[in-house]
Amino acid sequence: MTGATAGIGLAAAEQIRRVPNVRLLLGTRGTSTVSADSLPLDLARLASVRSFAAAVEEMLGGGSIDALVLNAGIQFDDVDQRTEDGFETTFAVNHLAHYLLLRLLMPRLATGAAVVITTSDTHDPKALPFSSGFAPEHADALKLAQGQVRLNPESKASGRRAYATSKLCNVLTARALASSPFARERGLGVIAFNPGLTPGTQLMRNSSAGVKFVVAVLMPILSPLMRINTIAGGGDLLANFALDRIVLPAGRIYASQVKRQLTWPDPSELALDDAAMTKLWRDSETLVRP
Ligand SMILES: NC(=O)c1ccc[n+]([C@@H]2O[C@H](COP(=O)([O-])OP(=O)(O)OC[C@H]3O[C@@H](n4cnc5c(N)ncnc54)[C@H](OP(=O)(O)O)[C@@H]3O)[C@@H](O)[C@H]2O)c1
């Protein structure tokens, strides 16, 4: 599991680790308060993803993985950050590193294993009309890797659009995996999980002081009134997906928490674009090639 040191992932990991006969392994770049095995993983470095996957292989011995939870995520105000591999950091951490981890660990997934990729409804302008000004315009990995989140490269690129676009990539990756012969043969349960707006996590840690202040003041007032999602609720759902405790409705892949309820809507129009899905999978393969 990635992203288990804070927020929704931490809440989920706390639940998973208490289940008898479950061995939880975390990939973390720092220390986790969760009492579980962990191995170093910095998703901003593809070399770290490779060494993590190799260490997991070694730890597994002849065993296999029953659930792969790709939950880590970050957000910035701009698209100016680059990883040591030279890629825009939001895209690299939220999508590309997870894509590589998935590809490396796929052969070790057990029959019927769950693969949960945490996405966000910010990928979908029809679900969140108030943030449609930051909606993804494309899912071209080669452009996104260079921070080009707009179709017109002269237009202003914001960190919020980069984030929403990386979350579109998460849904497309989940769809590509679910529709692959590999997933069908192995009976994988693939879920793109949107916890929905969830205040109190560390996701805004790179935002400006002004944004953080507004969120800190408004959210405690609005949360109960608008039934805004909670860390505990998102953690419950994430844990239950990982533990295969939720039956996936036939043909559904996008699980979205709305007002503290689990729903199964269609993802965005772009997320349903098969050509974009196939191209993202192939281009990501090119980008992670050593
Ligand atoms: N909160 C929301 O409103 C919301 C809404 C929709 C979707 N989501 C999604 O939910 C997921 C969890 O978000 P959250 O709100 O719980 O955020 P969070 O509290 O900031 O947790 C993010 C997790 O990702 C890890 N992470 C970030 N960069 C990493 C890196 N380079 N290498 C390894 N791990 C890294 C963090 O580890 P460190 O402790 O090392 O930083 C942390 O464990 C994300 O995918 C997010 O996009 C959140």
PDBQT file of the ligand as one rigid body, heavy atoms in Angstrom, charges set to zero:
ROOT
HETATM    1  N1  LIG A 301      -8.442  14.780   0.715  1.00  0.00    +0.000 N 
HETATM    2  C1  LIG A 301      -9.251  14.944  -0.320  1.00  0.00    +0.000 C 
HETATM    3  O1  LIG A 301     -10.081  15.869  -0.358  1.00  0.00    +0.000 OA
HETATM    4  C2  LIG A 301      -9.194  13.982  -1.475  1.00  0.00    +0.000 A 
HETATM    5  C3  LIG A 301     -10.249  13.979  -2.399  1.00  0.00    +0.000 A 
HETATM    6  C4  LIG A 301     -10.217  13.111  -3.483  1.00  0.00    +0.000 A 
HETATM    7  C5  LIG A 301      -9.132  12.255  -3.628  1.00  0.00    +0.000 A 
HETATM    8  N2  LIG A 301      -8.116  12.278  -2.720  1.00  0.00    +0.000 N 
HETATM    9  C6  LIG A 301      -6.997  11.345  -2.930  1.00  0.00    +0.000 C 
HETATM   10  O2  LIG A 301      -6.864  10.534  -1.780  1.00  0.00    +0.000 OA
HETATM   11  C7  LIG A 301      -5.504  10.073  -1.671  1.00  0.00    +0.000 C 
HETATM   12  C8  LIG A 301      -5.013  10.316  -0.268  1.00  0.00    +0.000 C 
HETATM   13  O3  LIG A 301      -5.000  11.717  -0.062  1.00  0.00    +0.000 OA
HETATM   14  P1  LIG A 301      -5.117  12.389   1.365  1.00  0.00    +0.000 P 
HETATM   15  O4  LIG A 301      -6.112  13.483   1.225  1.00  0.00    +0.000 OA
HETATM   16  O5  LIG A 301      -5.276  11.386   2.437  1.00  0.00    +0.000 OA
HETATM   17  O6  LIG A 301      -3.688  13.111   1.417  1.00  0.00    +0.000 OA
HETATM   18  P2  LIG A 301      -2.495  13.121   2.482  1.00  0.00    +0.000 P 
HETATM   19  O7  LIG A 301      -3.003  13.188   3.867  1.00  0.00    +0.000 OA
HETATM   20  O8  LIG A 301      -1.605  14.226   1.997  1.00  0.00    +0.000 OA
HETATM   21  O9  LIG A 301      -1.761  11.719   2.231  1.00  0.00    +0.000 OA
HETATM   22  C9  LIG A 301      -1.009  11.527   1.088  1.00  0.00    +0.000 C 
HETATM   23  C10 LIG A 301      -0.135  10.307   1.231  1.00  0.00    +0.000 C 
HETATM   24  O10 LIG A 301       0.672  10.209   0.045  1.00  0.00    +0.000 OA
HETATM   25  C11 LIG A 301       2.043  10.036   0.426  1.00  0.00    +0.000 C 
HETATM   26  N3  LIG A 301       2.972  10.590  -0.550  1.00  0.00    +0.000 N 
HETATM   27  C12 LIG A 301       2.975  11.815  -1.119  1.00  0.00    +0.000 A 
HETATM   28  N4  LIG A 301       4.063  11.973  -1.893  1.00  0.00    +0.000 NA
HETATM   29  C13 LIG A 301       4.768  10.808  -1.822  1.00  0.00    +0.000 A 
HETATM   30  C14 LIG A 301       5.996  10.361  -2.371  1.00  0.00    +0.000 A 
HETATM   31  N5  LIG A 301       6.741  11.136  -3.177  1.00  0.00    +0.000 N 
HETATM   32  N6  LIG A 301       6.423   9.109  -2.088  1.00  0.00    +0.000 NA
HETATM   33  C15 LIG A 301       5.704   8.317  -1.261  1.00  0.00    +0.000 A 
HETATM   34  N7  LIG A 301       4.541   8.678  -0.685  1.00  0.00    +0.000 NA
HETATM   35  C16 LIG A 301       4.078   9.931  -0.960  1.00  0.00    +0.000 A 
HETATM   36  C17 LIG A 301       2.143  10.809   1.729  1.00  0.00    +0.000 C 
HETATM   37  O11 LIG A 301       3.315  10.396   2.394  1.00  0.00    +0.000 OA
HETATM   38  P3  LIG A 301       4.234  11.407   3.275  1.00  0.00    +0.000 P 
HETATM   39  O12 LIG A 301       3.692  11.301   4.655  1.00  0.00    +0.000 OA
HETATM   40  O13 LIG A 301       5.620  10.864   3.117  1.00  0.00    +0.000 OA
HETATM   41  O14 LIG A 301       4.085  12.765   2.682  1.00  0.00    +0.000 OA
HETATM   42  C18 LIG A 301       0.839  10.403   2.415  1.00  0.00    +0.000 C 
HETATM   43  O15 LIG A 301       0.967   9.129   2.996  1.00  0.00    +0.000 OA
HETATM   44  C19 LIG A 301      -4.712  10.836  -2.741  1.00  0.00    +0.000 C 
HETATM   45  O16 LIG A 301      -4.517  10.014  -3.857  1.00  0.00    +0.000 OA
HETATM   46  C20 LIG A 301      -5.641  11.992  -3.095  1.00  0.00    +0.000 C 
HETATM   47  O17 LIG A 301      -5.429  12.430  -4.425  1.00  0.00    +0.000 OA
HETATM   48  C21 LIG A 301      -8.129  13.111  -1.644  1.00  0.00    +0.000 A 
ENDROOT
TORSDOF 0
